[in-house]
Every structure is written in C-alpha cells, then in structure tokens.
Amino acid sequence: MTSVAIWKLVPLLVGLFGAQPGAVGQSVTRLIVQDEVILRIPVQPRPLLPEIQWVEKKGPKCVPVAAIQRALLSGSEQVDFILENRARIRAQFDEDCPALDFYGGFYLQPQDESLCARRDAVHSRIGSSCTIERFKQLVPKFRH
C-alpha cells in the first residue's frame, strides 16, 4: 500500500474512532403519526479532550434522513449530525434561534425523505424549535 493510499484512509479512520462511548445502543427512532414522520435523534456528550479539530467546508443543501445515525452538540446554535458513512454534517440555526436544550435529544419532522436547510427545523423535547439555516461539511484535522 502506498503512502498516498494510506493518507486517503485517514478520514475514514478518524470517523471510526470518533464515536463516543456514551451513545452505544442509542439509535434514531422513527414514529409515524397520521402520515407524518417524526424522528427522535439521540445526542452524544461532547468529548472531554478533543484530539480532533473539525474544519467547516461548504455543505449540502439537504441531508437524507435515513443516513442520520446520531448527533453531537457543538454549540448553542448548531448541532453536528453523524451519518451512516461516518461523515459529519453541521446544522447551523438561524440568528433568532434561542439557545435550546438538546441534551435530552430532539426531534426532526422532515417534509420528505430529506432534511433541508431553510426549510426544516429541529424541535427540542421541551417544545421549542429552530429552523436550519445551512449545513456545513466537517473535515477532521488532527491537533498536535
């Protein structure tokens, strides 16, 4: 295996080891009520000593809801989704969104099979909601 091939595997390995032990056994729960799909997303705690810095790049307009495995809180105005391919996507909320309590998990009610920026919202378990302003692709960068 060449050194170029090894470096191409680094993002995959980072994603494999980036999972938090506190979220083992939790999964996305899907509930259908009168033809409306509601997804409950488990939230992982933040790592105590992050060894990886996540760099934001331009993200997609929409994310397939079937690909979302869990979420991480990355700030009061954003949530990071971990997808089934170990990629990370950051959902940033609009400016007028109050800091919500997502620690107990949250709900998504997509209009179709995709979660889209400027269309869909994240709903906290206490009843508040925030519209997703944009998505950012997160790329791992090791801290020295």
N, C-alpha and C positions, 0 to 999 in steps of 0.2 A: 504494500500500500504506500503510495507516495505521500509526501508531506502535504501537498495540496488537497488530496482526498481526506486526510485526517482533519485539516482545518475546516473543511466543509461539513464535517460531522460535529463540530463543537457546538453550534446552536441546538442541535438535537439532544446532545448530552446534557447541556445546561437545562433544557426543558424537562428532561427525565429526572434530574436531581433537584429541580426547583420546587417540587411538590412539598407541601407542609405535612408533617405527621399528624397534626390535629384534625385534618379533614378526611382521614381514611374512613371509608364506609359511608360517607355522605355523597349524595348524588342529586342531580337535578330531578325534581318531582314535577310531573305534568298532570294537571287537573283540567278536565273539560266540563264546563257548565253551560248548558244551552248553546252549544256550538261555539263557545268562546274558550280559547286555550289560555290557561294561566300556568306559568312556570315558576316554581319556587326554586331559587338559586342558593345553594349553601355558600357561606362565606368562611374563608380560611383566615386565621390570625396572621398578622404581619410577622415576618421572621425577626428575631431579636438582633442578630448581627448580619445584616445583608452583605453577602460577598459579591453580589452581582448588582451592577447599576443598569437599570433599564433605560435605554435611549429611545425617545419617541421619533417615529418616522410617519410619513403620510399613511393614513389608514383607509380602510374601505368605507363605502357609504352604508353598506348593510353587512350583517353577520348572520349566517344561518343558525337558527335557534337550536337545531339538532346537534350542532358542533360544540355548544357551550357545555362544559363539564362542571365548572365551579368558578368562584370569583374571589378576588383579594381586594381588601380596602386599601387604596393607595392615597387617599386624601378625602377631605370632606366634600369635594366637588367632583370626584371621579372614582370609578370602580374598574378594576382590571379583570377581564374575563380570560380564563384559561380554556383553550379549545381542545378538542379531542386529538389534534395533531401536535399538541404541546405548545402551540403558538400562543402569544399573549396579545390581547387587544384591549386598549384603554378606552373606556367610555367616559367622555367629559361632558358634564352637565352645563346647562345654560347659566348665565351670570346671576339671574334672580332666584336660583335654586337655594333654599335654605340647607344648612348642614343637616343631613338626615342620619338617623340611627339605623345603619345597615348591619350592625353586629349580629343581630338575630336572623339574618337572611333578608331576602327581598323577593319581590315578585315581578315578573315581566308579563305583559299582555300584548304580544305582537299581533298585528293585523293579518299577517300571513305567516309563512314559514321563515321569515327573515326579521331580524331586529335592525331597524334602520335609524340613522341619525336624522334629527329634525322632524321625526315622525312619531317614534315610540318613546315611552317613558319607563323609568324604573320606579317601582312602588315599594315604600318601606312597609314593614309589618305594622307600624303604628298609624298608617293611613295617608301619609304624605307621599308626594311623587315629584319627580324631576324629569324633564324632557332631556333626552340625549342630544347634545349639540353636535358632537363629532366623535369619530373613532380615530385612534392613533395605533399604529402597529408598534409593538415594543420589541426592541432588539437587545439581546444581552451584551453587556460589556463588563469584563472582569475587573474588580478593584485590586490594586496591588498593595 
